[in-house]
Amino acid sequence: MSASAVIRSLPRKLREPPQSSILPLSQEQQQPQHGVQQPPSRHSMLIEDEVHGIIELPCYIQEIVEHPLFQRLKRVHQLGLVPWALDKKANQKRYDHCLGTYKSAQDHLKAIQRNSRYEPKLPDWCRQAVEIAALLHDVGHGPMSHCWESVCDYKFDHEKNALACVDRIFNDAHNRELVSLRDDASGRGVQLIKALILGCNESLTFPMLGHNYIFDIVHNRRCGLDVDKWDYLRRDNKRLKVLTSDEMDFDDVFLQSRISADGQRIEYRYQDYHRIYRLFEARSRLHVAVYQHPLACALDVIFSKAVRRLAPELLNLRSEAPDWLQLHDENILNIIKMDPDSIYIQEPQRMAEISASECSESNVIRVQRLIPGPWEAMKSDTSFAFFGNKRKKRPINRCETPTMINKCYKLE
């Protein structure tokens, strides 16, 4: 069941968290913000998710989720054209993944705070920024997710496109927590959310004062371990069943990590080193089996050519434009129905695989890919910070060999 399937009010008894988890509001938070009239109080929501079970959304997160820019993600496939090429069950949406990444960020934050004796405590507004950045990290994706980047000849960046979405969502905000993130201290909350989405703190106009470790949570540029990967690997494999539970055993990488003594980054246990490699191995295998499967890549080529022929004006459309809300999978597929080759998206079995020697013929799509092995994709050990007993670092069988794909498909 998708995350969008069940949305309901949270019963009163469940709405009240244990006393130990209630964070007191500052005096600034308790007062109405900047004369903004607060809407009637709303209950939290429960959303049933196929990976995380029940996800609770407080009212300020609910306001973001209900915004049209976020609702649009219900019409954007997580895996692009994979449901047409390989498996109809792989039809999860970016909406589901974003909600799952939000929950993963919550779980990761709770884990590192539980495992660490680090002071000072992360301020509430920073915690909210991390969770919202996780929720909105993919809000700027185009139709068919990453496929749209190839349609636009890689001149489209979904993360940079997300920044304008963040601004639009917060400009429309009414909830006092969102208004505070937007307006207090020259909008430092929204500024931090956008920096976390990009995984880059250079744009901040204020110091993080010992909390730089939060840049390892949503988009970890240092070593690649982040809650984005943690969610999509679990979510995609749950639908596709490419890997076994043993091959997906890397939750403890996140749940047993901690904050470094200087607060600059997140540290991982030496004894989880093999699990880190397992995560990158899982990612590599999913790229080979699914994300860059030659038939899916061939459909990407057909899709891209059809969009460029029939609707080239859409290639420059970005999230600042009102028409962005209509730029989703269903509308694009309707547009390209006029292209004669679009029949192969609906009926990929009509594409015949031929030998490489026949690739010079007309009406042939050649797919060539070089997919790095997990050890090549995984950054060097110096990119990671470890703690604990180094002797517990288990050896791994490093696979450096890339997977080469060279397939040809002939269109009837």
N, C-alpha and C positions, 0 to 999 in steps of 0.2 A: 504493500500500500504506500502510495506517495505521501510526502509531507503535506501536500495540499488537500489530502482526502478528508481529514478530520480536523475541524477547528471548532472549539467550543469553550465556553466560559469555565474557568477553574473553580471548583467548589470552594466555599469559604474555608473549610478546614484545611484544604491543601494550599490555599492562597497564603496562609500564615506560616512562614518558614520557622524552623527552630530558633529559639531565642539567641543562640550563639551565632547564627548566620545573619542576624539583622544588623545592618550597618546604620549607625545614627546619621541623620542628615545634618549637614552644617547649617548654621544660621542663615547663610546665604541661600542654601537650597530650600529652606523652609519657607522663605518669603516669596511672594509672586515676583516673577522676573520682568523688570522693565515695563511694568504696567500692562503686561499681556494678560488678557482675561483667560483664565484657565477653563477648559471644557469640563463638563461633568466627569467625575472620576470614573475610571473604567476598570473592570476586573482584568486580571491576567488571563491569557488564553493557553489552552493546551493544544499542541499539534502532534499528531501521531506520525512518526517517521519510521521508515523501514529499517534504518540502521541504528538509530539512537533510542527508539521507543518513543516515549512521551517527552516532548520538548515544551518547557514552560516559557511563554513570552510575556514579560512585564509590559505594562501599558505603553511605555515609550518605545519599546521594540515593536509592539503591535502597530503603532502608528506608522513606523517605517515600512513594515511588511505590507500594510494596506495601501501604501502609496502606489499610484499607477506605474511608476518606474520600476518598482520591485515586482508588482503583479505581472508586468510584461514578461518576466522570466519564466512564468508558467507556460509560455509559448515558445521557449527556446530550448531545443534539445541539448542535454548535457554532452552527448557523444555525437553531435552532428548527424551525419548520414549513416552511422553504424546501424540503427534500427532497420533501415532499408537494405543495407548491404549484407548484414550478418545475422542479426537476431532481433526480432520485433520486441522482445522483452527489455531490450536496452534502451527504453524510451523515456528514462527519467529526465527531469528538467533541471535547468540551472537554478530554479526556485528551490528545489529540494536540496541541492548541493550547498547553496548559500545558507539555508537554515541549518544544515548539518555542520557546516564550518563554524557557524555561530556557536552551536552546542559544543563542538570540539574545542573552540577557544575557551569557553567556560570551563570545560573539564581540565584543559591544560593549565589554565591560570590557578585553579583550585589545587591541582597537583603540585605545582612548583612552590606555591605558598605553603602547602602542607609539608613538603619535603625540605623546606629551607628555614633557616633562622635569620633571615635577612631583614635588616632594618635600614631605612625607614619603610613603612608599609606603603604599598601602592595606593595613591589617592583614588577616590571613587571615580572622578572624572576620567582618569587614565584607564581604569578598568573598563568603564563604559566605552571609551574610545576603541580599546582593543576589541571588545565584543562587536561593536558596530562595524568596525573595519572588516572583521571576519564575515559579518552578515552581508556587507556591500562590496566585497572585494571583486565579485564578478558581475556586478549590476550593469557594467558597460559592455557586456558581450553583444556581438552582433548576431544575426540569424545563423542557426546551425553552429553556434559557438565558435570554435577555433577555425572552422571551415571559412568563416567570413573573412578572416585575416588573409587567407590565400586568395579569396575573391578580390580583395582590395590590393593585391600584389604586396602584401605585408606593410602597407602604409597606414594600416588601422591598428591601433594599440588599445586593447580592451581595458587595460588598467588606467591609462591616461583618460580614456573615454569615461571611465567610472567617476573621475573627479568632478566633472560637471554634473553628473547624476547626484553625487553627494551634496553639492551646492544647491541644486534644485530641491532636493528632499528637505534639507534644513531650512531653506527659504520659506517652505510651506509649513514648517513645524509649529505646533501649538503646545505640545506637552512641555512641562517646565524643565524636565531633564534635557530635552533636545534644545530648547531655547537657551538654557544655560551653556551647553556645549557650543552653541553658535555665537552667543553674545558676550559671555564673561571673558575677561582678560583678553580682549581683542580677538575673540573667536579661537582661542588656543585648542579647544576640543575638536572642532572641525578640522583645524590645521593638522592636528595629530592623526586623526582618522585618515586623512588623505596621504600623509607620510607613511603610515603603516601599510596602506594598500600598495604603495609603490615600494615598500621595504627600504626606504631611504630617509634618514633623519637630517640630511644636509639642508633640507628646505625649512626646517623649524626655525622660528625666530626666538625661541626660548630654550634654555637648557633642560635636559631631562633629569638632572640632579640625582644620578644613581639609579635610574630606571630604564637604561638603554636596553636591558634584557627583553623588554616587550617587543623589540624589533625582530626577535627570533621566533615570534609566535605566528603571525599571519602570513608574512612573506619574508622568509628567512633567506636573505642573499648571502649570508656567511657560509652556511653549510647545507642549505636546502631542506632541512627538517622543519616542516611547518604544518599547521593544522589544515591547510588547503589540501596538501597531499594526503594527510591522515584521513580526511573524510572521503576524497574522491576515489582513493584506492579501495577502501572498504565498500563504498557505495557501488562503484562500477563492477567490482568482482562479485558482489552479492547478486547482481542481475546476470552476469555472464558466466560465473562459476569456472573461471580459468584456473584459479589457484586454490589449493586446499587450505584448511584452517591453519595447519602447521606452517605453510608458506606465507600466510598472512599474520604470523605471530610477531607483531612489532608494536603493539599497544604500549608495552612497558617503556619503550624509548621515550614516550611522552609522559606517561603516568609516574615514572620513577625519576624524572629529571629534576633539577633544582636550579636556583638562582646562584650565580657565582658570587664570591665574597665581595667583589667590588660593584656588583649590580650591573655589570656591563653586558652580560650574556647569559645564556642558559647552558648548563653543564649536563652531560649525560653519563650514566654509569659505565665503567669499563666493561662490566659483565653484560651490558646490552649492546656491545659493539657488533656482535654477529647479527643482532636484530636490526641495527641500522643498515647493515649490508643487505639484509633480507628485504627491507623496505625498498631499497633501490633496485634489487633484483625483481621484486614484484612489479615495480613500475616499468622496468625494461621488458618484462615478459608481457605485460598488458599492451605495451607499445607494439610489440611484434605480433601478438595474437589479435589485437583489436584496434588500437588507436591508429596504427599505420598499416593495417591489413591492406594488401594491394587492391582488393575489390572496393573497399571503402575509399581508398585514395583515388581510384578510377572514377567513382561517383562524384568525388570532390571536383575533379577536373570537369566533368560534364556540367555540374551545378555552376561552377565558376564561369565557364564559357557562356552558359545560357544567361546568367545574370548580366554579364558584361555586354552581351548582344542586345538584350531586351530592356534593361533598366540601368544603363551606365551612370545615370544621375544619382543613383542610390549609393554609389561607392564613396561619395564625399559627405554623406549624411552622418552627423554626429549627434550625441545626446543633448546638445544645447537646443536642437531644433524641435519644435512641437511634433513634427512628423515622425520623430524617433520612436514614439510609442507604437506606431503601426509597422515598424520594421521588425517583423518577427517571422518565424518559420512558415506559418500557414499562409501569410500574404505573399511571401517570396515564392513559395511553391505554386501558388495560383498564378503569379506573374509568368513564371517560366514554363507553364503548361503549353504556351504557344510555341515553344521551341521543340522541333521534332525529336531532338536527342533526349528530351526530358523523360520520355517513355522508359528509358533505361533506369531511371531512379525508382520508378514504381515497379519495374520488372527487370531487375538486374540479371536474372537468369538468361535473358536474351543476349547478354554479352558473353562471347565465347573466348576462352583463354587459348592463346596460340603460342607457338614457339617464338623465341627471340629472333630467329632467322627470318620470320615473316613480319617483323615489326615495321618494315619499310613500306608496307602496303597502306593504302588509304583507309580511312575510318578505323584507325587503330589508336588505342591509348596505351602508352608505355609508362609503367610505374617503376621508378628507380628510387630506392631508399637505402641509406646506410644508418642503421640504428645502433648507437653505442651500446656496448656491453655494460652491465651494472657497475663494474669497477671503474670504467672510464667515465660513466655518468656521475658516480659518487666522487665528491671532492676529496682532496688529500686529507690525511689524518690531522694535519695542522689546522684545518678549517673547523675542527670540532674541539670543544672543551670537555674534558672528562674529569671524573672524580671517582674515588673509591680505591679498591685494591686492583692494581694494574695486572696482577697475576690472574685475575678472573677474566681478562680479555681473551676470548676464545678465538682460535685461528679460523680463518674463512678460506674457502676455495674461490680465489679471485678470478672472475671471468672478465677478461679484457677484450675478447674477440667480438667485434661488431657483427650484427646480422645484416646481411646484404639481401636486398629484395630487387628482383628484376623480372617483372611480369608484363605480359602484353595481352590486351583484350581487344577483340575485334567487334565492332558494332555491326549488327545485321543491316 
